[in-house]
Amino acid sequence: MNRSPNVLAGIDVLLESGAAPLKGLRVGLVTNHTGVTRRLESSIDRLLQAGVNLRALFGPEHGVRGDAQDGQAIGHSVDPRTGIPVYSLYGETRRPSSEMLEGLDALVCDIQDAGVRFYTYIYTMAYTLEAAAKHGLKYFVLDRPNPITGTRVEGAPIEAGISSFVGDYGLPFRYGLTLGELARCLNETRGWSADLEVIAMRGWRRNMWYDQTGLPWVMPSPNLPTLETAAVYPGAVLFEGTNVSEGRGTTRPFEIIGAPWIDAAALIEAARESLAAAGVQGAILRETHFIPTHGKHRGEACHGFQIHVLDRDRFEPVKAAVVLLKTIRDLFPGEFSWRASERPLWPVDLLAGTKALREMIDQGRPLEDVVERMTQGADAFAREREAYFLYP
């Protein structure tokens, strides 16, 4: 492995200066358990030690300390270690109120994202950036690597009118930017004009996977335990919108897919043919059987496959997931269903960023048509995003 131990995240670069850009400012920190130095020290603790005047903490999904499961609402609190007020941005509100921002001069964001548009951390960053612009606050992003590289853009950009907290701003599934670069992009394209400063990493290159940075891996969320999971997540997340288990309740969420009613051997045979026909490379499927400890089909024996990525630079997770989703729907039409919701849009529509995926699969449209629809527009976004690059 070509590791580069000299990569420094934004927090480490900031601390090298003694946190000089934050001196004299009353600061609110948007962070969680991923906000750590390369020595795995909490950014909260290290900023306080550096003399930063931290007045408030703002927590995204999973909470400031990362102890809440996905989708779990979180209330406001006081951090027991520091006594600093903690405002939840994944509870009654997802945007900071004027009262929360009162008495602050700046917001600082230090969160490790996953490089995909349906990861809620990027919207917490975006909403707090927009709020900083409205309230005249300085905004800092302590940049971190895109764990699945900054070279690849995949999946159709989300359609207007489908926006939600798991998809917005016309982003494709995999957008190929760091959090700091994304902040620069949104600040300009959305016209927020916030007083934004990105504390850039040192030594990071766009083609780096996280395990090539020399930085220790910290699980961004409970169901993204490894970099291997992150490599398949950009597509496998679509299974959340179905009655097929996406592997929650196993040690390999999103890598393991299955349901009680699936004939695993028949599925593997059909899926391998479909993947080959679509030109998906870099991964193979292994028949597997599992019993989830929570989530869909809890306590039931499920049958399906595990995705083993052999060449992560060639593997296209979005295309692969679209192929696998259609294959399961075609093989088991009587058992497969889309997960329902009380919202006007189906959950899979929110994740896919369009109704077209669900509708085309239900209509039995040819595989190549579905794949083409779900990948169009990515190349245009890939070109447009280059204006916001901070790293070669």
C-alpha positions in Angstrom: 0.0 0.0 0.0 1.3 3.4 -1.0 0.8 5.2 2.3 1.6 8.8 2.8 2.1 9.5 6.5 2.6 13.2 5.9 -1.0 14.0 5.2 -2.3 16.4 7.8 -6.1 17.1 8.3 -7.3 20.7 8.7 -7.4 20.5 12.5 -3.7 19.5 12.6 -2.8 22.3 10.3 -4.7 24.8 12.4 -3.1 23.6 15.6 0.4 24.0 14.1 -0.4 27.7 14.1 -1.7 27.7 17.6 -5.2 28.1 16.2 -4.2 31.6 15.3 -7.1 32.3 12.9 -9.5 31.7 15.7 -7.9 33.9 18.3 -10.1 36.6 19.7 -13.2 35.0 18.3 -16.2 33.5 20.1 -16.6 30.2 18.4 -19.3 27.6 17.8 -17.9 24.2 16.7 -19.9 22.0 14.4 -18.4 18.6 15.1 -18.9 15.0 16.2 -16.7 12.0 17.2 -14.9 12.2 13.8 -13.5 15.6 14.8 -10.1 14.3 16.0 -6.4 15.0 15.4 -4.1 12.5 13.7 -3.3 11.3 17.3 -7.0 10.7 17.8 -7.4 13.6 20.3 -10.8 15.3 20.3 -10.8 18.5 18.4 -13.0 20.0 21.1 -10.3 19.3 23.7 -7.4 20.4 21.6 -9.0 23.7 20.6 -9.8 24.4 24.2 -6.2 23.6 25.1 -5.0 26.0 22.3 -7.0 28.8 24.0 -9.9 29.0 21.6 -13.0 30.5 23.1 -15.5 27.7 22.4 -19.0 29.0 23.4 -21.2 26.3 21.8 -21.1 22.9 20.1 -23.4 21.9 17.3 -24.1 18.2 16.7 -25.2 16.5 13.4 -26.9 13.1 13.0 -25.5 10.6 15.6 -24.7 13.4 18.0 -21.5 15.2 19.1 -20.1 12.1 20.6 -21.4 9.7 17.9 -23.5 7.6 20.3 -26.9 7.8 18.5 -28.1 5.4 15.7 -29.2 6.5 12.3 -32.4 8.5 12.2 -32.5 8.9 16.0 -33.7 12.4 17.0 -31.3 14.1 19.5 -32.1 16.8 22.0 -30.1 19.8 23.2 -27.8 19.2 26.1 -24.6 20.3 27.9 -21.4 18.5 27.2 -20.5 16.7 30.4 -16.8 16.9 29.8 -16.5 20.6 29.1 -19.8 22.1 30.3 -20.3 23.7 26.9 -23.9 23.9 25.6 -24.6 21.4 22.8 -27.2 22.3 20.2 -28.6 19.4 18.3 -29.1 19.9 14.5 -30.7 16.5 14.2 -33.8 16.9 16.4 -36.4 19.6 16.5 -34.4 21.6 14.0 -31.7 21.0 11.4 -30.8 24.6 11.1 -29.2 26.7 13.8 -31.6 29.4 15.1 -30.7 33.0 15.9 -30.8 32.1 19.6 -28.2 29.4 19.1 -25.9 31.7 17.3 -26.2 34.6 19.7 -22.9 35.8 21.0 -20.8 34.0 18.4 -18.3 35.5 16.0 -17.6 32.4 14.0 -18.6 28.8 13.3 -16.0 26.1 12.7 -16.9 22.8 11.0 -14.8 19.7 11.7 -16.6 16.6 10.5 -15.4 13.6 8.4 -17.9 13.0 5.6 -18.3 10.0 3.3 -18.1 11.7 -0.2 -21.7 10.9 -1.1 -24.7 13.2 -1.4 -27.1 11.3 0.9 -24.7 11.5 3.9 -26.5 14.0 6.2 -23.3 15.6 7.6 -22.8 17.6 4.4 -26.2 19.3 4.8 -25.4 20.1 8.4 -22.3 21.9 7.0 -24.3 23.6 4.3 -27.1 24.7 6.6 -24.7 26.1 9.2 -22.7 27.8 6.4 -25.8 29.5 5.1 -26.8 30.5 8.6 -23.3 32.1 9.1 -23.8 34.1 5.9 -27.2 35.4 7.1 -25.9 36.3 10.6 -22.6 37.8 9.5 -20.4 35.2 11.1 -17.1 34.0 9.9 -17.1 30.3 8.8 -14.2 27.9 8.9 -14.0 24.4 7.5 -11.2 22.2 8.9 -10.9 20.1 5.8 -10.6 16.3 5.8 -10.0 13.7 3.0 -12.8 12.5 0.8 -12.4 8.9 1.9 -13.3 7.4 -1.5 -11.0 9.8 -3.5 -11.7 13.1 -5.1 -11.3 11.8 -8.7 -14.5 10.0 -9.3 -18.0 11.5 -9.9 -20.8 8.9 -10.2 -24.6 8.8 -10.5 -27.1 11.3 -11.9 -27.4 14.6 -10.1 -30.5 15.0 -8.0 -33.5 16.5 -9.7 -35.1 19.7 -8.7 -38.1 19.1 -6.5 -36.6 15.9 -4.9 -34.5 17.8 -2.3 -34.4 16.5 1.2 -31.9 16.0 4.1 -30.4 13.0 2.1 -30.1 14.8 -1.2 -30.0 18.4 -2.4 -28.1 21.1 -4.3 -28.1 19.2 -7.6 -25.3 16.8 -6.4 -24.6 13.5 -8.0 -24.4 10.3 -5.9 -20.6 10.6 -5.6 -19.4 14.2 -6.0 -15.6 14.0 -5.9 -15.0 16.9 -3.6 -13.7 17.3 0.0 -16.0 19.0 2.5 -14.0 22.2 2.2 -14.3 22.2 -1.6 -18.0 21.4 -1.4 -18.4 24.4 0.9 -16.7 26.6 -1.6 -18.9 25.3 -4.4 -22.2 25.8 -2.5 -21.2 29.2 -1.1 -20.7 30.5 -4.7 -23.4 28.6 -6.7 -26.0 29.2 -4.0 -25.1 32.9 -3.7 -24.6 32.8 0.1 -21.4 34.8 0.0 -20.4 33.7 3.5 -17.1 34.9 4.9 -15.7 31.4 4.3 -12.1 30.1 5.0 -11.1 26.5 4.4 -8.2 25.4 6.5 -6.8 23.1 3.8 -5.1 19.7 4.4 -1.4 19.3 3.8 -0.2 16.5 1.5 -3.5 15.2 0.3 -4.0 14.3 -3.4 -7.2 13.7 -5.2 -6.5 10.1 -6.1 -5.9 9.0 -2.5 -8.1 6.6 -0.8 -8.4 7.2 3.0 -6.0 4.3 3.8 -3.3 6.0 1.7 -3.3 9.1 3.8 -1.6 7.7 6.9 -4.5 9.1 9.0 -6.3 6.7 11.3 -9.8 5.6 10.2 -12.6 6.7 12.6 -16.1 5.3 11.7 -18.0 8.3 10.3 -21.3 6.7 11.5 -22.3 3.4 13.2 -23.1 1.7 9.8 -20.0 2.8 8.0 -17.5 0.8 9.9 -14.7 0.4 7.3 -13.3 1.9 4.2 -14.5 -1.2 2.3 -18.0 -0.3 3.4 -17.5 3.2 2.2 -16.4 1.9 -1.3 -19.8 0.2 -1.9 -22.0 2.6 0.0 -22.5 5.1 -2.9 -24.8 2.6 -4.6 -25.8 0.0 -2.0 -27.6 2.7 0.0 -30.4 2.4 -2.6 -31.4 -0.9 -0.9 -32.6 1.2 2.1 -35.6 2.1 -0.1 -36.7 -1.5 -0.5 -37.8 -4.5 1.6 -34.4 -6.1 0.9 -31.9 -5.9 3.9 -28.9 -3.6 3.2 -27.0 -5.5 5.8 -27.8 -3.3 8.8 -27.6 -5.5 11.9 -24.6 -7.3 10.5 -20.9 -6.6 10.8 -20.8 -5.7 7.0 -23.6 -3.2 6.4 -24.1 -2.3 2.7 -21.6 -5.0 1.6 -24.1 -7.7 2.5 -27.5 -7.7 0.7 -30.4 -10.2 1.1 -33.9 -11.1 2.2 -35.7 -14.2 3.6 -37.4 -14.9 0.2 -34.3 -14.7 -2.1 -32.9 -17.8 -3.7 -29.3 -16.9 -3.3 -27.9 -19.3 -5.9 -30.3 -18.1 -8.6 -29.6 -14.5 -7.8 -25.9 -14.9 -8.0 -26.1 -16.5 -11.4 -28.4 -13.8 -12.8 -26.6 -11.0 -11.2 -23.2 -12.0 -12.5 -24.6 -12.0 -16.0 -26.3 -8.7 -15.6 -23.2 -7.0 -14.1 -21.1 -8.3 -17.0 -23.6 -7.1 -19.5 -23.5 -3.6 -17.9 -19.7 -3.6 -17.9 -19.3 -3.5 -14.2 -15.8 -4.5 -13.2 -13.6 -4.7 -10.1 -15.9 -6.7 -7.8 -17.4 -10.2 -7.5 -20.4 -11.5 -5.6 -20.2 -14.3 -3.0 -23.3 -16.2 -1.9 -24.0 -15.5 1.7 -26.7 -16.1 4.4 -27.1 -14.0 7.5 -29.5 -13.1 10.4 -29.7 -9.3 11.1 -29.6 -8.4 14.8 -31.6 -5.2 14.1 -33.2 -3.4 11.2 -35.1 -5.1 8.4 -35.8 -8.9 8.9 -34.4 -8.8 12.4 -33.9 -12.3 13.7 -34.8 -13.9 10.3 -32.5 -15.9 8.1 -31.7 -13.9 5.0 -30.1 -15.1 1.8 -28.2 -13.1 -0.8 -24.7 -11.9 -1.5 -21.7 -10.0 -0.3 -20.0 -7.6 -2.6 -16.3 -8.2 -2.6 -14.4 -5.2 -4.2 -11.2 -6.4 -5.8 -10.2 -3.3 -7.7 -11.7 -0.2 -6.1 -10.4 2.2 -8.7 -12.3 0.3 -11.5 -15.4 -0.6 -9.5 -18.5 1.6 -10.1 -20.7 1.2 -7.0 -23.7 3.2 -8.3 -23.9 1.3 -11.6 -23.5 -2.0 -9.8 -26.3 -1.2 -7.3 -28.7 -0.2 -10.1 -28.0 -3.5 -11.9 -28.4 -5.6 -8.7 -31.6 -3.8 -7.7 -33.2 -4.4 -11.1 -32.0 -8.0 -11.1 -33.7 -8.7 -7.7 -36.9 -7.0 -8.8 -37.0 -9.0 -12.0 -36.3 -12.3 -10.3 -38.6 -12.0 -7.4 -41.5 -9.7 -8.5 -44.0 -11.2 -6.1 -41.8 -10.7 -3.0 -39.9 -7.5 -3.8 -41.4 -4.2 -2.8 -40.4 -0.6 -2.4 -40.3 0.7 1.2 -43.4 2.8 1.7 -43.5 6.2 3.5 -46.0 8.8 4.6 -44.1 11.4 2.6 -45.3 12.3 -0.9 -42.1 10.7 -2.3 -41.0 7.1 -1.9 -37.8 6.7 0.2 -36.0 5.2 -2.8 -36.9 8.3 -4.9 -35.3 10.5 -2.2 -32.1 8.4 -2.3 -32.0 8.1 -6.1 -32.8 11.7 -6.5 -35.5 10.9 -9.1 -38.7 8.8 -9.6 -37.2 7.4 -12.8 -35.3 4.6 -11.2 -38.4 3.1 -9.4 -40.7 3.7 -12.4 -38.3 2.3 -15.0 -37.6 -0.8 -13.0 -41.4 -1.4 -12.3 -42.1 -0.9 -16.1 -39.6 -3.6 -17.0 -37.4 -1.2 -19.0 -34.2 -2.7 -20.5 -31.2 -2.7 -18.2 -29.1 -0.5 -20.4 -31.9 2.2 -20.4 -32.1 2.2 -16.6 -28.3 2.4 -16.2 -28.0 5.2 -18.7 -30.7 7.2 -17.0 -29.1 6.8 -13.6 -25.6 7.8 -14.7 -26.4 10.8 -17.1 -25.2 14.2 -16.0 -22.3 13.0 -13.9 -19.7 14.1 -16.5 -21.0 17.6 -16.6 -20.9 17.9 -12.8 -17.4 16.5 -12.8 -16.2 19.3 -15.1 -18.1 22.1 -13.2 -16.7 21.1 -9.8 -13.1 21.6 -10.9 -13.5 25.4 -10.3 -13.6 24.7 -6.6 -10.6 22.4 -6.3 -8.0 23.0 -3.5 -5.9 20.0 -4.2 -4.2 18.5 -7.3 
